[in-house]
Amino acid sequence: MAARDDSGSGRGGVRMPWLMQLLPWAGARREGMVENRPALTVLTHAVLWIGVAIVAFPVYVTFVASTLTAEEILAAPMPLVPGGHFIENYVQAWQSGAGNSAAPVGTMMLNSLITALVIAIGKIAISL
């Protein structure tokens, strides 16, 4: 059962936690949004979607490039639709790396796993 509030804060007689009382809006009654302008809402959403597109487009182009051959990537207008070499490219990268001096992705993932486990176990051991 909640404690009663004798301070007259107008919050329905239920006492707020002390940390909530420190917030500047804790005692104020909020009826709704201060401003509700549909045109501003549309503009805000448009700007957010443009920002998402700017951030996501390079990731998409990288994915598309990973499904193409080297010749298709180097062609003057690189296609923006995924190619048909998805499985072959990923199997080659996993097993033998991307080039002559590259390490296989499987080896790099194992190295990352071992490093993460050693760090996590070391931090837990130190904190005990």
MARDREN-387940 format. One record per residue (C-alpha): residue number from 1; residue in one letter; x negated, y, z negated. Coordinates in nm, 4 decimals. Layout:
BEGIN
+-----+------+----------+----------+----------+
|  nr | rest |       c1 |       c2 |       c3 |
+-----+------+----------+----------+----------+
| NUM |    A |        X |        Y |        Z |
...
+-----+------+----------+----------+----------+
This chain:
BEGIN
+-----+------+----------+----------+----------+
|  nr | rest |       c1 |       c2 |       c3 |
+-----+------+----------+----------+----------+
|   1 |    M |   0.0000 |   0.0000 |   0.0000 |
|   2 |    A |  -0.1370 |   0.3420 |   0.0947 |
|   3 |    A |  -0.2071 |   0.6034 |  -0.1716 |
|   4 |    R |   0.0228 |   0.9054 |  -0.1910 |
|   5 |    D |  -0.1128 |   1.2473 |  -0.0960 |
|   6 |    D |  -0.0403 |   1.5270 |  -0.3415 |
|   7 |    S |  -0.2334 |   1.7900 |  -0.1448 |
|   8 |    G |   0.0634 |   1.8785 |   0.0744 |
|   9 |    S |  -0.1229 |   1.8165 |   0.4002 |
|  10 |    G |   0.1984 |   1.7324 |   0.5821 |
|  11 |    R |   0.0742 |   1.3958 |   0.7068 |
|  12 |    G |   0.3781 |   1.1966 |   0.5947 |
|  13 |    G |   0.2597 |   1.1534 |   0.2378 |
|  14 |    V |  -0.0167 |   0.9107 |   0.3368 |
|  15 |    R |  -0.3627 |   1.0040 |   0.2192 |
|  16 |    M |  -0.6341 |   1.0260 |   0.4863 |
|  17 |    P |  -0.9799 |   0.8748 |   0.4295 |
|  18 |    W |  -1.2311 |   1.1346 |   0.3113 |
|  19 |    L |  -1.4380 |   1.1113 |   0.6300 |
|  20 |    M |  -1.1338 |   1.1839 |   0.8455 |
|  21 |    Q |  -1.0665 |   1.4984 |   0.6408 |
|  22 |    L |  -1.4001 |   1.6428 |   0.7607 |
|  23 |    L |  -1.2837 |   1.6520 |   1.1216 |
|  24 |    P |  -1.1727 |   1.9979 |   1.2351 |
|  25 |    W |  -0.8418 |   1.8713 |   1.3766 |
|  26 |    A |  -0.7566 |   1.6415 |   1.0849 |
|  27 |    G |  -0.4924 |   1.8663 |   0.9273 |
|  28 |    A |  -0.3501 |   2.0103 |   1.2487 |
|  29 |    R |  -0.0364 |   1.8767 |   1.4106 |
|  30 |    R |  -0.0846 |   1.7875 |   1.7749 |
|  31 |    E |   0.2259 |   1.7995 |   1.9868 |
|  32 |    G |   0.0597 |   1.7078 |   2.3153 |
|  33 |    M |  -0.1946 |   1.8256 |   2.5675 |
|  34 |    V |  -0.2851 |   2.1913 |   2.5555 |
|  35 |    E |  -0.2729 |   2.2213 |   2.9337 |
|  36 |    N |  -0.1015 |   1.9968 |   3.1817 |
|  37 |    R |  -0.1764 |   2.1153 |   3.5339 |
|  38 |    P |  -0.1187 |   1.8501 |   3.8024 |
|  39 |    A |  -0.3454 |   2.0223 |   4.0564 |
|  40 |    L |  -0.6324 |   2.0302 |   3.8063 |
|  41 |    T |  -0.5753 |   1.6631 |   3.7264 |
|  42 |    V |  -0.5934 |   1.5714 |   4.0960 |
|  43 |    L |  -0.9084 |   1.7799 |   4.1418 |
|  44 |    T |  -1.0707 |   1.6206 |   3.8368 |
|  45 |    H |  -0.9926 |   1.2698 |   3.9596 |
|  46 |    A |  -1.1220 |   1.3537 |   4.3084 |
|  47 |    V |  -1.4514 |   1.4775 |   4.1645 |
|  48 |    L |  -1.4819 |   1.1621 |   3.9524 |
|  49 |    W |  -1.4143 |   0.9349 |   4.2524 |
|  50 |    I |  -1.6732 |   1.1226 |   4.4592 |
|  51 |    G |  -1.9231 |   1.0741 |   4.1759 |
|  52 |    V |  -1.8473 |   0.7020 |   4.1624 |
|  53 |    A |  -1.8964 |   0.6761 |   4.5394 |
|  54 |    I |  -2.2297 |   0.8606 |   4.5209 |
|  55 |    V |  -2.3536 |   0.6234 |   4.2507 |
|  56 |    A |  -2.2097 |   0.3034 |   4.4015 |
|  57 |    F |  -2.3066 |   0.3583 |   4.7668 |
|  58 |    P |  -2.6816 |   0.2877 |   4.7249 |
|  59 |    V |  -2.5990 |  -0.0294 |   4.5305 |
|  60 |    Y |  -2.3680 |  -0.1407 |   4.8121 |
|  61 |    V |  -2.6305 |  -0.0634 |   5.0792 |
|  62 |    T |  -2.8869 |  -0.2658 |   4.8808 |
|  63 |    F |  -2.6479 |  -0.5612 |   4.8653 |
|  64 |    V |  -2.5760 |  -0.5365 |   5.2396 |
|  65 |    A |  -2.9489 |  -0.5200 |   5.3163 |
|  66 |    S |  -3.0044 |  -0.8354 |   5.1103 |
|  67 |    T |  -2.7708 |  -1.0260 |   5.3446 |
|  68 |    L |  -2.9422 |  -0.9152 |   5.6673 |
|  69 |    T |  -3.2610 |  -1.0230 |   5.8418 |
|  70 |    A |  -3.5645 |  -0.7932 |   5.8441 |
|  71 |    E |  -3.5023 |  -0.7068 |   6.2104 |
|  72 |    E |  -3.1412 |  -0.6078 |   6.1396 |
|  73 |    I |  -3.2492 |  -0.3863 |   5.8487 |
|  74 |    L |  -3.5105 |  -0.2095 |   6.0600 |
|  75 |    A |  -3.2701 |  -0.1481 |   6.3491 |
|  76 |    A |  -3.1916 |   0.2206 |   6.4033 |
|  77 |    P |  -2.8396 |   0.2241 |   6.2590 |
|  78 |    M |  -2.8462 |  -0.0398 |   5.9861 |
|  79 |    P |  -2.5073 |  -0.2136 |   5.9705 |
|  80 |    L |  -2.2947 |  -0.1316 |   5.6674 |
|  81 |    V |  -2.1156 |  -0.4667 |   5.6628 |
|  82 |    P |  -2.2722 |  -0.7739 |   5.4989 |
|  83 |    G |  -2.4609 |  -1.0064 |   5.7305 |
|  84 |    G |  -2.4529 |  -1.3813 |   5.7633 |
|  85 |    H |  -2.7837 |  -1.4613 |   5.5905 |
|  86 |    F |  -2.6690 |  -1.4288 |   5.2301 |
|  87 |    I |  -2.7438 |  -1.7844 |   5.1143 |
|  88 |    E |  -3.0708 |  -1.8216 |   5.3048 |
|  89 |    N |  -3.2101 |  -1.4913 |   5.1756 |
|  90 |    Y |  -3.1174 |  -1.5578 |   4.8149 |
|  91 |    V |  -3.2502 |  -1.9156 |   4.8190 |
|  92 |    Q |  -3.5788 |  -1.7931 |   4.9684 |
|  93 |    A |  -3.6105 |  -1.5145 |   4.7096 |
|  94 |    W |  -3.5332 |  -1.7553 |   4.4251 |
|  95 |    Q |  -3.7822 |  -2.0190 |   4.5401 |
|  96 |    S |  -4.0692 |  -1.8340 |   4.7072 |
|  97 |    G |  -4.0208 |  -1.4610 |   4.6521 |
|  98 |    A |  -3.9635 |  -1.1876 |   4.9053 |
|  99 |    G |  -4.3049 |  -1.1604 |   5.0654 |
| 100 |    N |  -4.6556 |  -1.3031 |   5.0724 |
| 101 |    S |  -4.7606 |  -1.1587 |   4.7363 |
| 102 |    A |  -4.4237 |  -1.1657 |   4.5575 |
| 103 |    A |  -4.3510 |  -1.4064 |   4.2748 |
| 104 |    P |  -4.0402 |  -1.6241 |   4.2967 |
| 105 |    V |  -3.7342 |  -1.4806 |   4.1229 |
| 106 |    G |  -3.6916 |  -1.8043 |   3.9276 |
| 107 |    T |  -4.0379 |  -1.7594 |   3.7733 |
| 108 |    M |  -3.9665 |  -1.3947 |   3.6906 |
| 109 |    M |  -3.6339 |  -1.4879 |   3.5266 |
| 110 |    L |  -3.8041 |  -1.7570 |   3.3156 |
| 111 |    N |  -4.0713 |  -1.5048 |   3.2129 |
| 112 |    S |  -3.8008 |  -1.2545 |   3.1114 |
| 113 |    L |  -3.6123 |  -1.5203 |   2.9139 |
| 114 |    I |  -3.9250 |  -1.6267 |   2.7220 |
| 115 |    T |  -4.0175 |  -1.2631 |   2.6505 |
| 116 |    A |  -3.6676 |  -1.1775 |   2.5267 |
| 117 |    L |  -3.6491 |  -1.4856 |   2.3047 |
| 118 |    V |  -3.9916 |  -1.4234 |   2.1501 |
| 119 |    I |  -3.9046 |  -1.0584 |   2.0780 |
| 120 |    A |  -3.5620 |  -1.1464 |   1.9326 |
| 121 |    I |  -3.6975 |  -1.4282 |   1.7150 |
| 122 |    G |  -3.9902 |  -1.2086 |   1.6044 |
| 123 |    K |  -3.7560 |  -0.9232 |   1.5027 |
| 124 |    I |  -3.5317 |  -1.1636 |   1.3100 |
| 125 |    A |  -3.8346 |  -1.3197 |   1.1367 |
| 126 |    I |  -3.9719 |  -0.9777 |   1.0380 |
| 127 |    S |  -3.6356 |  -0.8581 |   0.9060 |
| 128 |    L |  -3.5911 |  -1.1568 |   0.6710 |
+-----+------+----------+----------+----------+
